[in-house]
Amino acid sequence: MTFEEKGEFLGHVMINGEKVPKYRGKTIVKLYNTQTNKEYNSDKEADDDVANPSTATQKEHIRRDVTIIAPMIDLVGGTVKSDN
């Protein structure tokens, strides 16, 4: 199973004297055990499996695949035309 961590607007930052919006992109996370292929619905669920003495799961067995989805950014007027 995969779970999603929502993206959000974090405010603005100054870059080269210009106010630029700052975002945290949405992430899609697949968290699973590489030994058993068990998929987890959260970090806590994976941590609980590692902490459970009745399983052989170790922290090294947990794999996290992350897809980051960046927000659409309007680049109109934000590029510089080169004379080359």
N, C-alpha and C positions, 0 to 999 in steps of 0.2 A: 504494500500500500504506500501511497505517497501522501504527504501532507503539505499544505501551503502556508507560507508565512507572508502576510499581506505587505505590500509596499506602502510607502507613505511619504508625504511632503514634509521635509524637515526644516523648512524656512529658506533663508537666503544666505549666501556667502559673498564676500567681495573678492573678485578676481580681476587683477589689473585695473582696479578702480571702478569696476562695473558690478552691479548687484545681479547675482546669478542664482536661480532657484536650485535647491539641493534636494534630491530625492533618495530614498532607499528603495531599490527595486524589489518587486515581488519575487519570492523564491519558491521553487517547488523542490521538496526534499524527498528522496527515497532513502530510507534508513533500514539496513538489513544485516543479518548475521551471515558472514561469508562461509561459515561451516555448515549451517543448517538451512540456509536460505529463508529463515523466518524474517518476515517484514514487521517493522514496528510503526506504530502510529504517532510516536512522540519520542523525544530524547529521554524523558522519564521512563518510558516503557523499556527502552534499551538499557538504561542504567539499572533498572530493577532486575533485568535478566542477568546482567553482569554480577550484581550483588547477591543473587539467589544462589545459595550454596548447593542446591539440588540440580543445578545445570553446570555444564562445563564451559559455559560462555565466558570469554575473557574480553577485556576492552579492545584488544587487537583484532577480535573477530567482527567488530561492528564497523560497517562501512557506510559512509554518507555520500550519496551522489546528489549534487545540487545544480539546478538549472536556475539561472538568474534572468528575469525578464525586466529589461530596462524600460522606463516610461518613454513615450514618444516625445521628442524634443523638437520644437520649431527652430530650424536652422536658417530661416529666411532672414537675410540681413546680418547673419552671424558668420559669414565667410568672407574671405579677402580674395579678390581676383588678382592673380599674378600676371605680370607682363610677359612672362616666358612662354 
